[in-house]
Amino acid sequence: MGRSGIVIRSEKAIPRGKKVQTKDAIRFALTVSNGAVLNVIDEMIGAATTFPTPNGVCHPLWVLGHLALVEGMIPEILFGEKNAAAAWQAYFGENSEPVANALAYPPFAEVREKYRQLRERNLKLLESLSEADLDKPSKAPPKGREKEFATYGQSFLVLALHQTMHRGNVTDARRAVQRVALATQASV
């Protein structure tokens, strides 16, 4: 069945014959992107600070924390509320530098739980909105990204797209772990 089977078997798939509403498509995108990224992040618990390349970049723990921080941004963007993960800006913000020392971060389990709580909150927020609400202008889109976060609906779609983009960092880190394991086995 291949990778596409994951999407087809999703419990949140849009049933055939149902007229697809914008909210249905957004919910589907958020659900599929969530499953796709958490699947590989959970594989990396024992190697959470493995860099995907020899040049560093975003390791799985940083990606998870960054995703939590961005989940917290949705009410901030839409309504001007405080980001519930704002305290983690120094660790996981856009201009932070990922480091290999796991002790420099909050514990993996705490970061994953915060992410889960914020994603759940955002899904409930989405459910509370009408189709017309999705076209409302965002109150506080990030500076320089006003077009991407112009409306409530666009903000939720960017959330899903952003998540799938960072999945690439985690899958590359997973490959890096496999390369190290193979090299270690070859030298024994």
N, CA, C and O of each residue as an XYZ file, in Angstrom:
752
protein
N       0.822     -1.196      0.000
C       0.000      0.000      0.000
C       0.863      1.256      0.000
O       0.428      2.294     -0.499
N       2.073      1.187      0.546
C       2.984      2.322      0.499
C       2.629      3.406      1.497
O       1.707      3.256      2.299
N       3.375      4.501      1.436
C       3.177      5.613      2.369
C       1.804      6.258      2.230
O       1.236      6.723      3.218
N       1.272      6.290      1.029
C      -0.031      6.940      0.856
C      -1.117      6.227      1.641
O      -2.149      6.824      1.946
N      -0.901      4.948      1.976
C      -1.864      4.202      2.770
C      -2.082      4.815      4.134
O      -3.167      4.697      4.702
N      -1.069      5.466      4.665
C      -1.197      6.117      5.964
C      -2.272      7.189      5.897
O      -3.103      7.300      6.797
N      -2.254      7.963      4.847
C      -3.236      9.025      4.685
C      -4.615      8.427      4.443
O      -5.599      8.887      5.022
N      -4.695      7.427      3.609
C      -5.978      6.823      3.273
C      -6.619      6.182      4.496
O      -7.836      6.260      4.662
N      -5.822      5.549      5.357
C      -6.362      4.877      6.539
C      -6.615      5.831      7.700
O      -7.123      5.409      8.739
N      -6.278      7.082      7.548
C      -6.459      8.030      8.641
C      -7.907      8.036      9.108
O      -8.829      8.118      8.297
N      -8.102      7.946     10.427
C      -9.449      7.995     10.983
C     -10.110      9.345     10.731
O     -11.333      9.459     10.799
N      -9.329     10.340     10.447
C      -9.870     11.679     10.226
C     -10.047     11.977      8.736
O     -10.287     13.123      8.355
N      -9.928     10.946      7.893
C     -10.109     11.159      6.462
C     -11.515     11.710      6.201
O     -12.454     11.433      6.947
N     -11.631     12.469      5.163
C     -12.914     13.062      4.801
C     -13.720     11.991      4.064
O     -13.276     11.486      3.033
N     -14.908     11.638      4.586
C     -15.695     10.565      3.965
C     -16.092     10.900      2.529
O     -16.373     12.051      2.193
N     -16.107      9.859      1.692
C     -16.547     10.043      0.305
C     -17.995     10.510      0.282
O     -18.815     10.105      1.106
N     -18.279     11.352     -0.663
C     -19.638     11.838     -0.817
C     -19.960     13.049      0.044
O     -20.971     13.717     -0.176
N     -19.110     13.335      1.021
C     -19.344     14.491      1.873
C     -18.825     15.738      1.163
O     -17.734     15.733      0.592
N     -19.613     16.796      1.206
C     -19.152     18.056      0.644
C     -18.054     18.595      1.562
O     -18.282     18.833      2.748
N     -16.884     18.778      1.004
C     -15.730     19.182      1.799
C     -15.802     20.672      2.099
O     -15.910     21.509      1.202
N     -15.740     20.970      3.376
C     -15.690     22.341      3.841
C     -14.230     22.680      4.144
O     -13.407     21.786      4.336
N     -13.921     23.952      4.184
C     -12.555     24.389      4.487
C     -12.088     23.826      5.818
O     -10.951     23.371      5.940
N     -12.957     23.854      6.808
C     -12.597     23.356      8.136
C     -12.253     21.867      8.093
O     -11.340     21.425      8.790
N     -12.972     21.094      7.285
C     -12.662     19.667      7.134
C     -11.258     19.474      6.575
O     -10.496     18.636      7.058
N     -10.927     20.253      5.561
C      -9.607     20.132      4.930
C      -8.498     20.538      5.900
O      -7.447     19.898      5.942
N      -8.723     21.585      6.671
C      -7.724     22.028      7.647
C      -7.551     20.974      8.736
O      -6.424     20.637      9.099
N      -8.655     20.455      9.256
C      -8.595     19.416     10.286
C      -7.821     18.203      9.763
O      -6.983     17.641     10.468
N      -8.106     17.809      8.536
C      -7.418     16.680      7.917
C      -5.917     16.960      7.811
O      -5.104     16.104      8.159
N      -5.546     18.143      7.337
C      -4.128     18.505      7.201
C      -3.428     18.500      8.556
O      -2.304     18.010      8.671
N      -4.078     19.038      9.577
C      -3.486     19.064     10.909
C      -3.324     17.652     11.472
O      -2.317     17.350     12.113
N      -4.297     16.804     11.238
C      -4.246     15.434     11.751
C      -3.165     14.617     11.062
O      -2.393     13.920     11.720
N      -3.109     14.702      9.751
C      -2.109     13.925      9.006
C      -0.700     14.435      9.301
O       0.212     13.634      9.503
N      -0.510     15.746      9.330
C       0.827     16.285      9.603
C       1.270     15.931     11.013
O       2.443     15.636     11.240
N       0.337     15.958     11.966
C       0.648     15.603     13.347
C       1.126     14.153     13.437
O       2.156     13.869     14.047
N       0.379     13.249     12.832
C       0.763     11.841     12.853
C       2.094     11.591     12.178
O       2.908     10.804     12.660
N       2.311     12.259     11.064
C       3.549     12.053     10.305
C       4.776     12.509     11.088
O       5.799     11.824     11.076
N       4.695     13.640     11.759
C       5.867     14.153     12.468
C       6.062     13.455     13.811
O       7.197     13.146     14.175
N       4.995     13.200     14.552
C       5.158     12.539     15.853
C       5.640     11.107     15.704
O       6.356     10.595     16.565
N       5.255     10.468     14.631
C       5.702      9.113     14.361
C       7.234      9.034     14.351
O       7.812      8.149     14.982
N       7.880      9.937     13.650
C       9.350      9.894     13.581
C       9.993     10.516     14.816
O      11.064     10.073     15.230
N       9.378     11.518     15.409
C       9.940     12.103     16.640
C       9.965     11.051     17.744
O      10.951     10.937     18.471
N       8.889     10.285     17.870
C       8.840      9.264     18.915
C       9.895      8.174     18.701
O      10.352      7.565     19.668
N      10.277      7.927     17.477
C      11.357      6.970     17.196
C      12.704      7.484     17.694
O      13.627      6.701     17.912
N      12.816      8.787     17.872
C      14.102      9.416     18.182
C      14.274      9.769     19.660
O      15.200     10.504     20.002
N      13.419      9.273     20.533
C      13.511      9.613     21.958
C      14.908      9.341     22.497
O      15.449     10.162     23.238
N      15.496      8.217     22.145
C      16.828      7.862     22.638
C      17.963      8.595     21.959
O      19.113      8.476     22.381
N      17.671      9.342     20.928
C      18.698     10.088     20.188
C      18.162     11.469     19.829
O      18.331     11.950     18.708
N      17.514     12.092     20.804
C      16.756     13.329     20.557
C      17.608     14.519     20.150
O      17.085     15.478     19.582
N      18.904     14.483     20.423
C      19.742     15.625     20.030
C      20.712     15.256     18.906
O      21.773     15.862     18.757
N      20.327     14.259     18.128
C      21.120     13.890     16.952
C      20.875     14.915     15.854
O      19.735     15.151     15.452
N      21.946     15.514     15.381
C      21.809     16.481     14.297
C      21.609     15.749     12.975
O      22.205     14.696     12.752
N      20.774     16.301     12.097
C      20.507     15.634     10.823
C      21.674     15.676      9.845
O      21.727     14.878      8.910
N      22.607     16.596     10.052
C      23.768     16.703      9.162
C      25.006     16.968     10.010
O      24.880     17.366     11.168
N      26.182     16.758      9.466
C      27.403     17.098     10.206
C      27.506     18.603     10.511
O      28.282     19.015     11.372
N      26.727     19.400      9.806
C      26.746     20.853     10.017
C      25.713     21.306     11.041
O      25.474     22.505     11.187
N      25.107     20.378     11.739
C      24.132     20.752     12.756
C      22.728     20.830     12.216
O      22.221     19.841     11.688
N      22.097     21.948     12.327
C      20.711     22.259     11.962
C      19.777     21.827     13.094
O      20.178     21.881     14.257
N      18.567     21.407     12.801
C      17.517     21.178     13.800
C      17.434     19.708     14.195
O      17.049     18.869     13.380
N      17.792     19.387     15.438
C      17.658     18.002     15.897
C      16.231     17.755     16.395
O      15.478     18.710     16.584
N      15.841     16.478     16.614
C      14.452     16.166     16.961
C      13.911     16.878     18.201
O      12.761     17.315     18.192
N      14.699     17.007     19.259
C      14.206     17.706     20.452
C      13.942     19.174     20.143
O      12.937     19.730     20.588
N      14.833     19.808     19.385
C      14.616     21.202     19.010
C      13.359     21.320     18.143
O      12.550     22.226     18.340
N      13.199     20.408     17.189
C      12.016     20.453     16.319
C      10.747     20.342     17.150
O       9.811     21.116     16.949
N      10.697     19.391     18.082
C       9.504     19.205     18.909
C       9.205     20.459     19.731
O       8.056     20.895     19.810
N      10.234     21.034     20.338
C      10.037     22.259     21.116
C       9.612     23.428     20.242
O       8.768     24.235     20.630
N      10.203     23.508     19.066
C       9.849     24.571     18.123
C       8.387     24.421     17.686
O       7.655     25.407     17.595
N       7.977     23.190     17.420
C       6.584     22.963     17.043
C       5.636     23.330     18.184
O       4.558     23.873     17.939
N       6.023     23.042     19.423
C       5.209     23.445     20.575
C       5.105     24.966     20.649
O       4.028     25.514     20.884
N       6.224     25.633     20.447
C       6.242     27.093     20.476
C       5.318     27.667     19.401
O       4.584     28.623     19.653
N       5.356     27.088     18.219
C       4.508     27.558     17.113
C       3.039     27.233     17.379
O       2.163     28.033     17.049
N       2.755     26.063     17.973
C       1.365     25.760     18.363
C       0.846     26.846     19.306
O      -0.302     27.276     19.198
N       1.700     27.284     20.229
C       1.311     28.329     21.163
C       1.066     29.671     20.503
O       0.392     30.535     21.064
N       1.612     29.841     19.314
C       1.456     31.114     18.596
C       0.060     31.301     17.992
O      -0.354     32.434     17.745
N      -0.661     30.217     17.755
C      -1.946     30.350     17.046
C      -2.915     31.288     17.773
O      -3.418     32.212     17.134
N      -3.209     31.114     19.063
C      -4.090     32.092     19.721
C      -3.475     33.493     19.755
O      -4.195     34.491     19.729
N      -2.154     33.562     19.813
C      -1.467     34.857     19.780
C      -1.716     35.546     18.437
O      -2.027     36.736     18.393
N      -1.580     34.805     17.362
C      -1.771     35.346     16.013
C      -3.233     35.723     15.772
O      -3.531     36.813     15.283
N      -4.134     34.813     16.121
C      -5.548     35.047     15.826
C      -6.168     36.124     16.708
O      -6.917     36.971     16.221
N      -5.853     36.094     18.021
C      -6.561     36.947     18.974
C      -5.676     37.910     19.749
O      -6.186     38.755     20.485
N      -4.359     37.800     19.599
C      -3.451     38.645     20.358
C      -3.198     38.144     21.775
O      -2.697     38.894     22.613
N      -3.541     36.871     22.059
C      -3.315     36.286     23.386
C      -1.834     35.952     23.576
O      -1.076     35.875     22.609
N      -1.437     35.758     24.821
C      -0.059     35.387     25.133
C       0.203     33.950     24.698
O      -0.653     33.080     24.861
N       1.384     33.704     24.148
C       1.798     32.366     23.734
C       2.033     31.516     24.988
O       2.843     31.880     25.841
N       1.335     30.399     25.100
C       1.443     29.526     26.268
C       2.804     28.848     26.378
O       3.118     28.275     27.422
N       3.614     28.900     25.333
C       4.958     28.313     25.349
C       6.034     29.392     25.221
O       7.185     29.084     24.911
N       5.674     30.630     25.454
C       6.605     31.755     25.258
C       7.887     31.612     26.074
O       8.938     32.097     25.655
N       7.818     30.960     27.224
C       9.010     30.789     28.070
C      10.096     29.973     27.367
O      11.259     30.014     27.769
N       9.732     29.251     26.344
C      10.692     28.408     25.618
C      11.305     29.102     24.399
O      12.041     28.475     23.637
N      11.014     30.362     24.214
C      11.523     31.103     23.056
C      13.052     30.986     22.932
O      13.558     30.776     21.830
N      13.781     31.117     24.025
C      15.249     31.070     23.978
C      15.764     29.702     23.535
O      16.816     29.611     22.903
N      15.028     28.637     23.862
C      15.448     27.286     23.482
C      15.073     26.931     22.049
O      15.862     26.349     21.304
N      13.828     27.303     21.678
C      13.239     26.775     20.447
C      12.761     27.833     19.461
O      12.126     27.494     18.462
N      13.046     29.090     19.715
C      12.589     30.155     18.829
C      13.310     30.148     17.495
O      14.323     29.472     17.316
N      12.777     30.895     16.588
C      13.300     30.943     15.218
C      14.791     31.289     15.164
O      15.510     30.781     14.304
N      15.251     32.135     16.058
C      16.660     32.549     16.020
C      17.528     31.816     17.040
O      18.674     32.204     17.266
N      16.997     30.763     17.657
C      17.798     29.982     18.608
C      18.723     29.035     17.836
O      18.473     28.698     16.679
N      19.778     28.626     18.499
C      20.745     27.698     17.900
C      20.642     26.353     18.604
O      20.942     26.269     19.795
N      20.229     25.301     17.909
C      20.173     23.986     18.541
C      21.559     23.540     19.012
O      22.555     23.730     18.313
N      21.609     22.940     20.213
C      22.860     22.413     20.764
C      22.675     20.930     21.050
O      21.553     20.462     21.242
N      23.786     20.192     21.077
C      23.738     18.744     21.245
C      23.488     18.304     22.684
O      23.166     17.137     22.909
N      23.623     19.177     23.647
C      23.465     18.835     25.051
C      21.986     18.833     25.435
O      21.367     19.893     25.530
N      21.418     17.647     25.656
C      19.999     17.530     26.008
C      19.680     18.246     27.317
O      18.545     18.676     27.524
N      20.674     18.379     28.211
C      20.443     19.051     29.493
C      20.239     20.557     29.340
O      19.831     21.225     30.289
N      20.516     21.086     28.172
C      20.312     22.510     27.905
C      18.838     22.821     27.607
O      18.467     23.982     27.431
N      18.008     21.778     27.554
C      16.593     21.916     27.192
C      15.704     21.361     28.301
O      16.167     20.617     29.166
N      14.436     21.727     28.269
C      13.486     21.024     29.134
C      13.478     19.536     28.740
O      13.825     19.205     27.606
N      13.089     18.639     29.652
C      13.071     17.207     29.331
C      12.156     16.885     28.145
O      11.118     17.517     27.953
N      12.565     15.894     27.362
C      11.821     15.485     26.169
C      10.346     15.240     26.497
O       9.470     15.743     25.794
N      10.061     14.476     27.550
C       8.669     14.150     27.904
C       7.853     15.412     28.191
O       6.683     15.492     27.817
N       8.456     16.381     28.844
C       7.759     17.639     29.138
C       7.463     18.409     27.851
O       6.379     18.971     27.690
N       8.422     18.428     26.951
C       8.241     19.136     25.677
C       7.151     18.454     24.854
O       6.302     19.121     24.262
N       7.180     17.118     24.819
C       6.176     16.393     24.039
C       4.786     16.621     24.626
O       3.825     16.806     23.879
N       4.667     16.611     25.942
C       3.366     16.819     26.580
C       2.849     18.236     26.328
O       1.658     18.424     26.076
N       3.718     19.214     26.392
C       3.311     20.601     26.110
C       2.830     20.720     24.665
O       1.810     21.348     24.385
N       3.590     20.101     23.751
C       3.172     20.102     22.350
C       1.771     19.479     22.221
O       0.893     20.050     21.575
N       1.570     18.312     22.836
C       0.291     17.606     22.740
C      -0.854     18.482     23.262
O      -1.909     18.574     22.635
N      -0.636     19.118     24.408
C      -1.668     19.977     24.993
C      -2.013     21.144     24.067
O      -3.184     21.469     23.871
N      -0.991     21.760     23.507
C      -1.234     22.921     22.642
C      -1.894     22.511     21.331
O      -2.749     23.234     20.819
N      -1.507     21.360     20.781
C      -2.160     20.886     19.560
C      -3.625     20.584     19.846
O      -4.497     20.951     19.059
N      -3.902     19.926     20.954
C      -5.280     19.621     21.324
C      -6.093     20.911     21.485
O      -7.236     20.995     21.035
N      -5.495     21.902     22.125
C      -6.173     23.191     22.297
C      -6.476     23.817     20.936
O      -7.562     24.359     20.731
N      -5.524     23.746     20.010
C      -5.745     24.337     18.688
C      -6.812     23.596     17.901
O      -7.577     24.216     17.163
N      -6.875     22.277     18.049
C      -7.946     21.528     17.375
C      -9.312     21.906     17.938
O     -10.281     22.022     17.188
N      -9.395     22.098     19.251
C     -10.655     22.543     19.864
C     -11.008     23.950     19.392
O     -12.173     24.259     19.141
N      -9.998     24.789     19.278
C     -10.223     26.145     18.768
C     -10.765     26.089     17.346
O     -11.728     26.782     17.018
N     -10.152     25.270     16.506
C     -10.630     25.120     15.131
C     -12.087     24.660     15.128
O     -12.904     25.194     14.377
N     -12.415     23.678     15.958
C     -13.789     23.171     16.004
C     -14.777     24.249     16.420
O     -15.938     24.213     16.012
N     -14.335     25.201     17.221
C     -15.240     26.257     17.700
C     -15.530     27.312     16.637
O     -16.439     28.126     16.796
N     -14.761     27.297     15.562
C     -14.909     28.311     14.519
C     -15.897     27.865     13.452
O     -16.027     26.676     13.164
N     -16.584     28.830     12.875
C     -17.464     28.546     11.738
C     -16.644     28.672     10.457
O     -15.507     29.144     10.475
N     -17.234     28.249      9.365
C     -16.567     28.432      8.067
C     -16.290     29.912      7.816
O     -15.224     30.266      7.311
N     -17.233     30.771      8.161
C     -17.057     32.219      7.966
C     -15.921     32.759      8.837
O     -15.200     33.668      8.425
N     -15.762     32.200     10.042
C     -14.676     32.642     10.921
C     -13.305     32.429     10.294
O     -12.378     33.199     10.545
N     -13.174     31.392      9.484
C     -11.881     31.078      8.878
C     -11.381     32.190      7.955
O     -10.189     32.272      7.660
N     -12.291     33.037      7.507
C     -11.914     34.167      6.644
C     -11.633     35.450      7.424
O     -11.273     36.467      6.832
N     -11.792     35.408      8.746
C     -11.531     36.601      9.550
C     -10.042     36.934      9.522
O      -9.202     36.035      9.487
N      -9.715     38.231      9.536
C      -8.296     38.609      9.562
C      -7.671     38.312     10.926
O      -8.286     38.520     11.971
N      -6.453     37.829     10.884
C      -5.711     37.573     12.116
C      -5.386     38.891     12.794
O      -5.110     39.889     12.127
N      -5.418     38.894     14.109
C      -5.174     40.122     14.865
C      -3.695     40.489     14.910
O      -3.350     41.667     14.817
N      -2.811     39.489     15.052
C      -1.382     39.778     15.251
C      -0.494     38.811     14.468
O       0.247     38.033     15.069
N      -0.560     38.849     13.122
C       0.318     37.948     12.361
C       1.790     38.297     12.595
O       2.126     39.457     12.833
N       2.671     37.283     12.527
C       4.097     37.560     12.749
C       4.629     38.586     11.742
O       4.277     38.566     10.562
N       5.470     39.464     12.234
C       6.072     40.497     11.393
C       6.838     39.839     10.239
O       7.646     38.934     10.448
N       6.568     40.307      9.037
C       7.207     39.759      7.848
C       6.483     38.563      7.255
O       6.835     38.091      6.174
N       5.466     38.069      7.966
C       4.704     36.907      7.486
C       3.202     37.205      7.480
O       2.369     36.315      7.652
N       2.896     38.458      7.280
C       1.499     38.889      7.310
C       0.655     38.200      6.239
O      -0.513     37.901      6.485
N       1.210     37.946      5.075
C       0.438     37.301      3.997
C       0.113     35.855      4.345
O      -1.009     35.400      4.123
N       1.088     35.130      4.891
C       0.879     33.720      5.212
C      -0.143     33.544      6.332
O      -0.916     32.585      6.323
N      -0.151     34.465      7.296
C      -1.025     34.365      8.459
C      -2.145     35.402      8.406
O      -2.606     35.868      9.448
N      -2.578     35.763      7.217
C      -3.554     36.840      7.050
C      -4.911     36.533      7.671
O      -5.568     37.429      8.200
N      -5.333     35.273      7.609
C      -6.656     34.911      8.127
C      -6.524     33.752      9.107
O      -5.473     33.121      9.215
N      -7.617     33.489      9.817
C      -7.635     32.351     10.741
C      -7.346     31.059      9.980
O      -6.523     30.250     10.406
N      -8.028     30.874      8.854
C      -7.860     29.643      8.074
C      -6.443     29.466      7.566
O      -5.875     28.378      7.670
N      -5.871     30.519      7.022
C      -4.496     30.444      6.531
C      -3.527     30.124      7.666
O      -2.571     29.375      7.466
N      -3.757     30.671      8.833
C      -2.880     30.420      9.975
C      -2.869     28.938     10.342
O      -1.813     28.372     10.626
N      -4.041     28.316     10.336
C      -4.104     26.880     10.628
C      -3.432     26.051      9.532
O      -2.774     25.054      9.827
N      -3.593     26.450      8.293
C      -2.932     25.716      7.206
C      -1.419     25.848      7.286
O      -0.703     24.873      7.058
N      -0.925     27.030      7.604
C       0.514     27.220      7.763
C       1.032     26.338      8.893
O       2.133     25.796      8.801
N       0.255     26.191      9.944
C       0.634     25.325     11.059
C       0.890     23.898     10.565
O       1.903     23.295     10.918
N      -0.005     23.365      9.764
C       0.162     22.007      9.228
C       1.352     21.923      8.274
O       2.135     20.976      8.346
N       1.495     22.893      7.392
C       2.609     22.890      6.437
C       3.952     23.016      7.155
O       4.918     22.343      6.796
N       4.010     23.865      8.152
C       5.234     24.071      8.925
C       5.662     22.762      9.590
O       6.843     22.419      9.619
N       4.688     22.054     10.114
C       4.975     20.790     10.781
C       5.571     19.778      9.801
O       6.556     19.115     10.125
N       4.999     19.654      8.632
C       5.519     18.687      7.667
C       6.901     19.088      7.173
O       7.725     18.225      6.868
N       7.162     20.383      7.091
C       8.495     20.846      6.682
C       9.546     20.355      7.680
O      10.594     19.846      7.282
N       9.262     20.509      8.982
C      10.237     20.102      9.995
C      10.335     18.588     10.143
O      11.293     18.094     10.738
N       9.381     17.851      9.624
C       9.486     16.386      9.630
C      10.753     15.966      8.891
O      11.392     14.978      9.253
N      11.110     16.717      7.863
C      12.322     16.414      7.110
C      13.568     16.459      7.977
O      14.459     15.624      7.815
N      13.651     17.421      8.902
C      14.798     17.479      9.811
C      14.889     16.204     10.650
O      15.974     15.661     10.859
N      13.744     15.741     11.123
C      13.725     14.571     11.996
C      14.044     13.298     11.211
O      14.784     12.444     11.701
N      13.508     13.159     10.019
C      13.826     11.957      9.236
C      15.308     11.948      8.845
O      15.920     10.882      8.773
N      15.878     13.110      8.597
C      17.323     13.169      8.320
C      18.136     12.798      9.560
O      19.165     12.133      9.443
N      17.691     13.216     10.739
C      18.365     12.840     11.991
C      18.267     11.329     12.200
O      19.222     10.697     12.651
N      17.115     10.759     11.872
C      16.950      9.301     11.980
C      17.937      8.587     11.064
O      18.546      7.592     11.458
N      18.094      9.086      9.858
C      19.080      8.494      8.936
C      20.496      8.648      9.477
O      21.319      7.745      9.326
N      20.784      9.786     10.106
C      22.118     10.003     10.683
C      22.398      8.984     11.784
O      23.514      8.473     11.877
N      21.403      8.681     12.618
C      21.568      7.669     13.672
C      21.832      6.308     13.041
O      22.691      5.565     13.515
N      21.116      5.978     11.992
C      21.301      4.692     11.321
C      22.702      4.582     10.714
O      23.316      3.516     10.743
N      23.199      5.689     10.166
C      24.560      5.681      9.593
C      25.596      5.441     10.685
O      26.540      4.678     10.485
N      25.428      6.090     11.848
C      26.367      5.909     12.955
C      26.306      4.471     13.452
O      27.345      3.869     13.723
N      25.100      3.912     13.576
C      24.947      2.531     14.044
C      25.611      1.556     13.077
O      26.281      0.618     13.509
N      25.434      1.768     11.784
C      26.061      0.907     10.785
C      27.575      1.026     10.827
O      28.276      0.021     10.712
N      28.086      2.236     10.991
C      29.536      2.454     11.061
C      30.115      1.798     12.308
O      31.214      1.245     12.266
N      29.387      1.856     13.412
C      29.845      1.237     14.661
C      29.861     -0.282     14.502
O      30.811     -0.932     14.936
N      28.834     -0.855     13.891
C      28.781     -2.295     13.679
C      29.913     -2.752     12.759
O      30.483     -3.822     12.975
N      30.240     -1.977     11.758
C      31.295     -2.329     10.794
C      32.665     -2.315     11.442
O      33.549     -3.070     11.037
N      32.858     -1.457     12.453
C      34.172     -1.349     13.071
C      34.386     -2.368     14.172
O      35.501     -2.506     14.676
N      33.325     -3.095     14.562
C      33.440     -4.082     15.644
C      33.980     -5.391     15.139
O      34.141     -6.333     15.915
